[in-house]
Amino acid sequence: MRTSIQFKKGVLELCVLYLVQEKDRYGYELTQKVNKHIEIAEGALYPSLRRLVKDGYCSTYTQDSPDGPSRKYYHITNLGREYLDELLTEWDKFVVDVNNLREEEDRDE
């Protein structure tokens, strides 16, 4: 089954914030981590990263890499942690609500 592009875009911010909550990560690393579970295009994550920084949920810094050019790392802010908590609460409720709908409909058939 193909997951819709809009559905993926809607969950990318949650995934990114979840991945950077314990460890700062650079863009390509984030793309690889997300791609292990949700197939996304190479550049699909960068608009979400820019939005997270613009909205104050993440900050960035550049660090030299032993494997090549410097990398831009993303770091979650305190505001980002609060936003992540909100997103996770909304996500959990959404999943429960969809499953309840499915179960109710299956019982009614």
Residue frames relative to the residue before (quaternion, step in Angstrom):
aa qw qx qy qz dx dy dz
M 1.0000 0.0000 0.0000 0.0000 0.00 0.00 0.00
R 0.3385 -0.7264 0.5633 0.2009 3.57 -0.99 0.84
T 0.3128 -0.7255 0.5823 0.1917 3.54 -0.85 0.97
S 0.4968 -0.6767 0.4449 0.3119 3.58 -0.83 0.92
I 0.5944 -0.5892 0.4254 0.3444 3.52 -1.16 0.72
Q 0.6526 0.5181 -0.3224 0.4491 3.60 0.93 -0.84
F 0.6250 0.5351 -0.3366 0.4580 3.58 1.01 -0.78
K 0.6577 0.5070 -0.3023 0.4679 3.58 0.96 -0.89
K 0.6480 0.5234 -0.3241 0.4485 3.57 0.91 -0.92
G 0.6572 0.5454 -0.3048 0.4216 3.55 1.00 -0.81
V 0.7486 0.3934 -0.2125 0.4896 3.57 1.09 -0.62
L 0.4743 0.7067 -0.4301 0.3011 3.61 1.22 -0.23
E 0.6350 0.5262 -0.3506 0.4439 3.61 0.92 -0.79
L 0.6345 0.5224 -0.3263 0.4669 3.57 0.96 -0.85
C 0.6683 0.5077 -0.3025 0.4518 3.59 0.88 -0.93
V 0.6647 0.5024 -0.3099 0.4580 3.59 0.88 -0.91
L 0.6809 0.4799 -0.3042 0.4620 3.58 0.79 -0.96
Y 0.6281 0.5327 -0.3377 0.4557 3.56 1.02 -0.75
L 0.6928 0.4888 -0.2754 0.4530 3.59 0.96 -0.87
V 0.7428 0.3872 -0.2386 0.4913 3.61 1.05 -0.61
Q 0.4414 0.7169 -0.4595 0.2829 3.61 1.18 0.02
E 0.7772 0.3126 -0.1716 0.5184 3.61 1.05 -0.63
K 0.8031 0.1175 -0.0192 0.5838 3.57 1.19 -0.54
D 0.4338 -0.6667 0.5371 0.2807 3.57 -0.90 0.91
R 0.0486 -0.8043 0.5921 -0.0109 3.55 -1.01 0.84
Y 0.3943 -0.6932 0.5452 0.2584 3.56 -1.23 0.47
G 0.7441 -0.4833 0.2519 0.3864 3.55 -1.25 0.57
Y 0.6906 0.4727 -0.2976 0.4595 3.58 0.76 -0.97
E 0.6235 0.5384 -0.3305 0.4607 3.58 1.04 -0.80
L 0.6468 0.5136 -0.3113 0.4702 3.58 0.99 -0.85
T 0.6338 0.5309 -0.3241 0.4598 3.57 0.97 -0.87
Q 0.6718 0.4972 -0.2992 0.4603 3.59 0.90 -0.90
K 0.6468 0.5214 -0.3163 0.4580 3.59 0.96 -0.87
V 0.6761 0.4784 -0.2954 0.4763 3.58 0.87 -0.94
N 0.6685 0.5363 -0.2944 0.4228 3.57 0.94 -0.94
K 0.5489 0.5993 -0.4038 0.4201 3.60 1.18 -0.35
H 0.7912 0.2940 -0.1263 0.5212 3.58 1.13 -0.65
I 0.7787 0.1352 -0.0507 0.6105 3.58 1.07 -0.76
E 0.3369 -0.7631 0.5136 0.2011 3.58 -0.49 1.15
I 0.0638 0.7826 -0.6133 0.0854 3.54 -0.74 1.15
A 0.5600 -0.5860 0.4625 0.3594 3.54 -1.23 0.50
E 0.7113 -0.4949 0.3068 0.3936 3.56 -1.20 0.63
G 0.8044 0.3041 -0.1522 0.4871 3.61 0.75 -0.98
A 0.4214 0.7573 -0.4340 0.2461 3.58 1.25 -0.05
L 0.6719 0.5325 -0.2978 0.4200 3.56 1.06 -0.69
Y 0.6072 0.6292 -0.3511 0.3349 3.58 1.05 -0.73
P 0.6197 0.5106 -0.3724 0.4653 3.67 0.95 -0.58
S 0.6351 0.5125 -0.3288 0.4752 3.61 1.04 -0.73
L 0.6393 0.5229 -0.3241 0.4612 3.59 0.97 -0.82
R 0.6536 0.5047 -0.3171 0.4664 3.60 0.92 -0.87
R 0.6541 0.5131 -0.3081 0.4625 3.58 0.98 -0.86
L 0.6457 0.5226 -0.3194 0.4560 3.61 0.96 -0.82
V 0.6551 0.4851 -0.3051 0.4924 3.58 1.04 -0.77
K 0.6540 0.5259 -0.3111 0.4461 3.59 0.89 -0.95
D 0.7270 0.4335 -0.2340 0.4783 3.58 0.99 -0.84
G 0.5474 -0.6648 0.3676 0.3511 3.59 1.29 0.04
Y 0.4799 0.6804 -0.4305 0.3485 3.60 1.24 0.26
C 0.7638 0.1407 -0.0911 0.6233 3.55 1.28 -0.45
S 0.1751 -0.7188 0.6527 0.1634 3.51 -1.32 0.36
T 0.2869 -0.7592 0.5588 0.1705 3.57 -1.24 0.31
Y 0.0160 0.7452 -0.6657 -0.0356 3.49 -1.37 0.34
T 0.3738 -0.7145 0.5507 0.2155 3.54 -1.22 0.55
Q 0.0319 -0.7907 0.6111 -0.0191 3.51 -1.03 0.88
D 0.5268 -0.6236 0.4746 0.3293 3.56 -1.03 0.79
S 0.2382 -0.7591 0.5926 0.1260 3.53 -1.14 0.72
P 0.4448 -0.6866 0.4957 0.2917 3.61 -0.94 0.77
D 0.7002 0.4822 -0.2530 0.4617 3.58 1.26 -0.43
G 0.8123 -0.1108 0.0864 0.5661 3.62 1.18 0.14
P 0.8224 -0.2150 0.1563 0.5030 3.57 -1.09 -0.72
S 0.6776 -0.4707 0.3735 0.4240 3.55 -1.33 0.27
R 0.2614 -0.7613 0.5775 0.1359 3.55 -1.21 0.62
K 0.3572 -0.6951 0.5796 0.2307 3.53 -1.16 0.70
Y 0.1689 -0.7977 0.5759 0.0590 3.55 -0.67 1.16
Y 0.2859 -0.7381 0.5922 0.1507 3.53 -1.19 0.71
H 0.0959 -0.7880 0.6080 -0.0149 3.51 -0.93 1.08
I 0.3974 -0.7152 0.5166 0.2524 3.61 -0.81 0.95
T 0.3216 -0.7302 0.5727 0.1880 3.56 -1.06 0.81
N 0.6757 -0.4502 0.3631 0.4570 3.58 -1.27 0.06
L 0.6244 0.5219 -0.3284 0.4795 3.57 1.05 -0.77
G 0.6355 0.5346 -0.3115 0.4620 3.57 1.08 -0.77
R 0.6278 0.5282 -0.3277 0.4684 3.58 1.05 -0.73
E 0.6447 0.5052 -0.3136 0.4804 3.57 1.00 -0.83
Y 0.6565 0.5094 -0.3006 0.4682 3.57 0.96 -0.90
L 0.6243 0.5321 -0.3322 0.4655 3.60 1.02 -0.80
D 0.6360 0.5232 -0.3306 0.4610 3.59 0.93 -0.84
E 0.6499 0.5072 -0.3093 0.4741 3.59 0.99 -0.87
L 0.6657 0.5090 -0.3032 0.4537 3.58 0.90 -0.93
L 0.6613 0.5045 -0.3114 0.4595 3.58 0.93 -0.85
T 0.6318 0.5189 -0.3284 0.4729 3.58 1.01 -0.78
E 0.6608 0.4952 -0.2995 0.4780 3.58 0.93 -0.92
W 0.6510 0.5246 -0.3165 0.4482 3.60 0.93 -0.89
D 0.6672 0.5045 -0.3043 0.4557 3.57 0.85 -0.98
K 0.6545 0.4978 -0.3115 0.4763 3.60 0.96 -0.84
F 0.6335 0.5441 -0.3195 0.4478 3.57 0.98 -0.88
V 0.6686 0.4964 -0.2958 0.4680 3.58 0.88 -0.96
V 0.6449 0.5073 -0.3179 0.4752 3.60 0.95 -0.85
D 0.6698 0.5091 -0.3052 0.4462 3.59 0.87 -0.93
V 0.6569 0.4925 -0.3132 0.4772 3.60 0.94 -0.85
N 0.6638 0.4936 -0.3110 0.4680 3.60 0.91 -0.82
N 0.6284 0.5222 -0.3349 0.4693 3.59 1.03 -0.72
L 0.6280 0.5282 -0.3275 0.4683 3.58 0.98 -0.82
R 0.6723 0.5023 -0.2949 0.4570 3.57 0.87 -0.95
E 0.6693 0.4980 -0.2999 0.4628 3.57 0.90 -0.93
E 0.6484 0.5172 -0.3174 0.4598 3.58 0.96 -0.85
E 0.6727 0.4946 -0.2929 0.4659 3.54 0.92 -0.92
D 0.6465 0.5180 -0.3223 0.4582 3.60 0.99 -0.79
R 0.6450 0.5143 -0.3220 0.4645 3.59 1.06 -0.71
D 0.6801 0.5157 -0.2789 0.4401 3.58 1.06 -0.80
E 0.5958 0.5968 -0.3699 0.3898 3.60 1.16 -0.37
